[in-house]
């Protein structure tokens, strides 16, 4: 399964979890078993497909950082294989009202994305091409 197919399936599962109703139109779109997402660099287990979520109607988002680098991220409710690093900042936040910190792989320390947080709410935005699906 390529990255685009992986992301589509994660989004589909997030929609089904939110609505409680499967929206599959074809047999190949039926809910799949939970899939693990691992760090591409070291293989550490980072999160899983059942933790995928949608914000602003989408699981997958693409943003430029202030240096002009493009990041395509997927959103997850939790990422047990990540460590949040640094002090929270609102500077250049991609999600209004949320502060962010770097998300590092707990196994190798590679930058995998960001943890977005406000008050008692948080989610993880993980760079999709830095993960591999199992």
WOLIN-V717087 format. One record per residue. N is the residue number from 1. RES is the residue in one small letter. PSI is psi in whole degrees, -180 to 180 (* if undefined). BURIAL is + if it has 16 or more other C-alpha atoms within 10 Angstrom, else -. D_FIRST is the distance of its C-alpha to the first C-alpha in whole Angstrom. Layout:
# WOLIN-V717087
n-><N | N>
res-><RES | RES>
psi-><PSI | PSI>
burial-><BURIAL | BURIAL>
d_first-><D_FIRST | D_FIRST>
This chain:
# WOLIN-V717087
n-><1 | 2 | 3 | 4 | 5 | 6 | 7 | 8 | 9 | 10 | 11 | 12 | 13 | 14 | 15 | 16 | 17 | 18 | 19 | 20 | 21 | 22 | 23 | 24 | 25 | 26 | 27 | 28 | 29 | 30 | 31 | 32 | 33 | 34 | 35 | 36 | 37 | 38 | 39 | 40 | 41 | 42 | 43 | 44 | 45 | 46 | 47 | 48 | 49 | 50 | 51 | 52 | 53 | 54 | 55 | 56 | 57 | 58 | 59 | 60 | 61 | 62 | 63 | 64 | 65 | 66 | 67 | 68 | 69 | 70 | 71 | 72 | 73 | 74 | 75 | 76 | 77 | 78 | 79 | 80 | 81 | 82 | 83 | 84 | 85 | 86 | 87 | 88 | 89 | 90 | 91 | 92 | 93 | 94 | 95 | 96 | 97 | 98 | 99 | 100 | 101 | 102 | 103 | 104 | 105 | 106 | 107 | 108 | 109 | 110 | 111 | 112 | 113 | 114 | 115 | 116 | 117 | 118 | 119 | 120 | 121 | 122 | 123 | 124 | 125 | 126 | 127 | 128 | 129 | 130 | 131 | 132 | 133 | 134>
res-><x | x | x | x | x | x | x | x | x | x | x | x | x | x | x | x | x | x | x | x | x | x | x | x | x | x | x | x | x | x | x | x | x | x | x | x | x | x | x | x | x | x | x | x | x | x | x | x | x | x | x | x | x | x | x | x | x | x | x | x | x | x | x | x | x | x | x | x | x | x | x | x | x | x | x | x | x | x | x | x | x | x | x | x | x | x | x | x | x | x | x | x | x | x | x | x | x | x | x | x | x | x | x | x | x | x | x | x | x | x | x | x | x | x | x | x | x | x | x | x | x | x | x | x | x | x | x | x | x | x | x | x | x | x>
psi-><129 | 174 | -41 | -42 | -41 | -48 | -39 | -44 | -39 | -44 | -44 | -46 | -39 | -43 | -42 | -39 | -39 | -44 | -23 | 5 | 129 | 140 | 21 | 133 | -21 | 158 | -36 | -6 | 0 | 151 | 136 | 160 | 157 | 135 | 139 | 145 | 126 | 158 | 128 | -30 | -42 | -11 | 2 | 137 | 123 | -53 | -168 | 165 | -29 | -12 | 0 | 142 | 164 | 135 | 139 | 34 | 4 | 146 | -39 | 130 | 152 | 131 | 152 | 141 | 175 | -18 | 3 | 9 | 135 | 132 | 128 | 117 | 154 | 148 | 138 | 142 | -30 | 157 | 80 | -22 | 8 | 151 | 135 | 129 | 145 | 171 | 142 | 140 | 149 | -2 | 124 | 29 | 137 | -12 | 114 | 133 | -5 | 137 | 162 | 157 | 158 | 144 | 118 | 146 | 130 | -19 | -46 | -9 | 2 | 146 | 119 | -10 | -140 | 151 | 123 | 135 | 150 | 137 | -119 | 22 | 140 | 160 | 167 | 133 | 107 | 135 | 116 | -35 | 3 | 4 | 155 | 138 | 141 | *>
burial-><- | - | - | - | - | + | + | - | + | + | + | + | + | + | + | - | - | - | - | - | - | - | - | - | - | - | - | - | - | - | - | - | - | - | - | + | + | + | + | + | - | - | + | + | + | + | + | + | + | + | + | + | + | + | - | - | - | - | + | + | + | - | - | - | - | - | - | - | - | - | + | + | + | + | + | + | + | + | + | - | + | + | + | + | - | - | - | + | - | + | - | - | - | + | - | - | - | + | + | + | + | + | + | + | + | + | + | - | - | + | + | + | + | + | + | + | + | - | - | - | - | - | + | + | + | + | + | + | - | + | + | + | + | ->
d_first-><0 | 4 | 7 | 8 | 6 | 6 | 10 | 11 | 10 | 12 | 15 | 15 | 16 | 18 | 20 | 20 | 22 | 24 | 25 | 25 | 24 | 21 | 20 | 18 | 19 | 17 | 16 | 12 | 13 | 15 | 15 | 12 | 14 | 14 | 12 | 13 | 13 | 15 | 17 | 15 | 19 | 20 | 17 | 20 | 18 | 18 | 18 | 15 | 14 | 17 | 19 | 17 | 20 | 21 | 24 | 26 | 24 | 20 | 18 | 17 | 20 | 21 | 24 | 26 | 28 | 32 | 31 | 29 | 26 | 23 | 21 | 18 | 18 | 16 | 19 | 20 | 23 | 23 | 22 | 24 | 22 | 24 | 27 | 29 | 31 | 34 | 36 | 35 | 36 | 36 | 36 | 33 | 31 | 29 | 29 | 33 | 35 | 33 | 33 | 31 | 30 | 28 | 25 | 25 | 23 | 25 | 25 | 25 | 26 | 24 | 24 | 21 | 22 | 25 | 27 | 28 | 31 | 35 | 37 | 35 | 32 | 29 | 25 | 23 | 21 | 19 | 17 | 14 | 13 | 15 | 13 | 10 | 8 | 10>
